[in-house]
Amino acid sequence: MKDQRLQATHRACIELAAAGQPITFTTVAARSRVPRGILYRNSALRAVVEEHRSRARQAATLPDITAELASQRLALRALAERVRRHEELLRKLTGKN
C-alpha cells in the first residue's frame, strides 16, 4: 500500500507539472487519490511533493530571470550612455579635455 501511494504521489506530481498546474498538497491529493492528511504526515510522501514543488518553482523562474536580466542590461547600457553624456558636458563646461 505504501509503495502504491508513493508511486501515485510521484505520478500525480509529474502530471501536474506537465500540465502546468500548481503542485500543492491539495492538487496532488486530488490527482493521486491519496488523502491530503497522509501526504502531510508521511515523510516520504511529503518529501516527494515538496521536491516537485521546488522543481516547479525553479523551472518557472528561469525564464523570468532571463527576461529580467535582459531588461537590466538594457537599463545599464542606457544609464552608462547618460553618464558619458554628462561627463562630456561637464568637461565642456569646465574647459577640461
Residue pairs with C-beta under 8 A, 6 or more apart in sequence:
2 42
2 44
5 32
5 34
5 38
5 42
5 45
6 44
6 45
6 48
8 32
8 33
8 34
9 28
9 32
9 34
9 39
9 45
9 48
9 49
10 48
10 52
11 32
12 27
12 28
12 31
12 32
12 34
13 23
13 28
13 48
13 49
13 52
14 52
15 31
16 22
16 23
16 27
16 28
16 31
16 52
17 23
17 52
17 55
17 56
17 59
21 27
22 56
23 49
23 52
23 53
23 56
24 53
25 36
25 39
25 40
25 49
26 36
28 34
28 39
28 49
29 35
29 36
29 39
34 45
38 45
39 45
39 46
39 49
40 46
91 97
